[in-house]
């Protein structure tokens, strides 16, 4: 299955179906749920799905903002503090279940990756996945991290607004006894992993975030993420 899909809703919770972009190549033995940035499910997020598919992964990117960006972000920030069950997390978990069903994968065959807003969200929603890639996102408190699968985190050293996040993530994951590796990449700022062309966003956020895609640094980070996933996502069929 390739292209636009609908992730089923859940009548018991009142959650409606949600739109998503998916690629499920034949013979995939691993999968990944892709969580978008604060700008939503933009074309560069669909290209992340394509990147994983080119490496043999089944992948899906649900649109967490399909019912409203502000409501979703407020719910996520609230859940970071309280641990409450919220609709966006349920949506990500349904995308996980849908991908397992479509590609015939066990739940631990599937990782979750997020960017910016999605980086912190991946940590919040990551229970039950096989591995997590959290990229330049906020860091949940220790109690939200306990029981998570292995985590890889990536940040840019010129992302001044998030300058303390790598050390915070290392500490919180260590305190939660979660296997992890956290990388800081030199010379890049926020959103260096996704190839969106956003000169206005860059201008408006300079110098705090220094948003800019950097192909060379991004490829180094992507190879680290892919090696991490390939070493930790099991390869048996579900």
N, C-alpha and C positions, 0 to 999 in steps of 0.2 A: 504494500500500500504506500503510495507516494502522494504528497500534496496536502491540500486542506482536508481536515477530518473533523468530526465531532466526537468529543469525549462524553460518554453518557453521564447524565446527572444521577441524582439519588433522591427518590421520592420521600424516603424516610427522614431526610434532613431538609428537604425543600431545595436542594441544590440543583440548578438547571444544567442541561448539557452545555459544554463549553467548546469554543473553537480551538483548533490547534493545527500545527503543521507537523507532518510525520514522514519519515522514510523507514521502511522495513525491508531491507534487502534480503533476498533469499539466502538461507543458511546462516543468518546472524546468530552468534553464540553469546553476545553481550548486548546490553542496551543502555540507554541514558535518557533521562528526562532533563530537558534544557529549560532553565528559568531565565526569563528576560530581564533586561535592565529597567531602570526607572522610566525610560522612554517607551516601554512596552514591547510588544512582539514585532519589532521592526525587521526589515529585510536582512540585516546582518545577523539576527538571531536565527532566522531560517537557514542562513548559510552555515551557522554552527551545526545545525541538524545535518546539513549536507556534508560537512566535514566529517562528522562521526560516521555517517553512512558510507563515505568513501573508504573508511577504515574497517568496514564490515559490521558496524553497530546498527541495531535498530534504534531509532531516536524519535522523540516527540517533544515539541515545544508548545505547551498549553498557554493560552492567552489569559493570564491571571487578571487582567484589567478589563475583561469583556463586560463586566457589570459596573465598571467605574474605577478609575485609578485611585482617587482619594479614599474611597471606602475600603479598598483593598489594602492600601498602605497603612491606614489607621488600624485596621484589624490586625495586621502583621505586627506593628509596633506594640499594640496592646498584648498580643500573645507572647511576644518576647519577654514581657514582664510577668505575665500571669500563667503562661502555659495553657491557656484556654484553647479548646478545639474551635477552629475557625474555618470558614468556607474555603479560603484560598489554599490552606494546607490540605483540606479534604480533596480539593480539585487536583492538586499535585499527586496525591496518593491514588486517585482514580486514574490519572494519566499513567502512573506506574503500573497499576493493575491492567489497564487496557493494553499497554505495550507488552507486558508479559503474555497476555492472552493472544495478541496478534502475532507475536514472534515465537511463541512457545518457549519462553524463558522462565526460569525460576526467579523469584524476587531478588535473590542475592546476586543474580547475573546482571542486575541493572543498577547503575549509578545515577547520581543527580549532580548537575553542574549549574551554577548560577553566577551572574555578573551584576555588580553594583547592588541595587535593591535585591536582585536574585542571589547574591552571594550570602547575605545574612539569612535570606529565606531558605536557601538550601540547607543551612545548618539547623534552622527551626523545623523543617519538614523532613529531615533526612533519616529519621528512624525507620528501619525496615528496608532501606536500600543497602547495596553492597559496598558503596564507597561514595564519597562526597568531594566535589571540587568547588571551593568557595572563593570567589575572586573579587577583591576590593570591595567587600561588604562590611556591614556592621557586625559586631560580635555579640551573640547572645550571652546571658549569664551562665555560669557553670551548671546550674541545675537544669538548663535546657539542653545541655550538651551531653549529659550522662547517657551512656548506652548507644551513642552514635557509632556507625561504622568508621573505618579509617578516613581521614580528612587530609586533603592537600589544599593549601591556601596560597594565593598569588596576589602580590601588591606591587605597585610602582613606587620607587623611592622619591619621585617628584610629586606624588599625590599628597600634598601637605595637609589637607583636611583629614586624611586617614593615616597620618604619619605614625601614630602610636598603635594602630590596629594590628600590625603583624605581631608585635610583642604581646599585646592583649590576647590575641587568638592563641598564640603558643601557650601562654600561661593558663588560660581557661581550659584549653583542651588537655593540658597536662594535669590540671587539678581534677578534671572530669575522667581522667584515665582513658583517654581516647588516643589511639595511634594517629600520629600526624606528622606532616612536614609542611613548613611554611616558608615561602620564598619571597624575597624582595628583589625586584629587578631594577638595575641602574638605568637612569636616564629617561624613564618613562613615568607618566602620571596615571590618572584614572582612565578606565576604558581602553587600555592598550591592547586588549586581547580580541576585541571585536572590530570589524573593519568598516564601521559606519563613517560616512563623510559628513561631519557636523560642524562646519566652521563657525556658525552662529553660537552654538552651544559652547564651543571652545572659547570664543571671545568673551561670552558672558560669565564663564566660570574661571577664567584666568585671573590670578595665579593660584587659586586654592586647589583646584583639581588638576589643571593642566591636561585636559582631556585630549588625547591624540592617539590614534592607532599607529603602532610601530611594527612593521612587518617582521623585521629581523628579531626583535626581542619577543614578539608574539610567538614566532615559530619555536623559539627556545622554550618558552613557557608551555606551549601546546604539547611539545614532545614530552616534557616532564609530566604533564597531566595525563597524557595517553599512556605513558609507561606505568604511572601510578594505578590507573584504572585497570590496565591489562594484567598487572600483577595481583590485583585484589578482587576483581570480578571473576567469579568462577566460570568455567567454560562448559559445564554440563548443561544439558537441555532440561527444561522444567517438565 
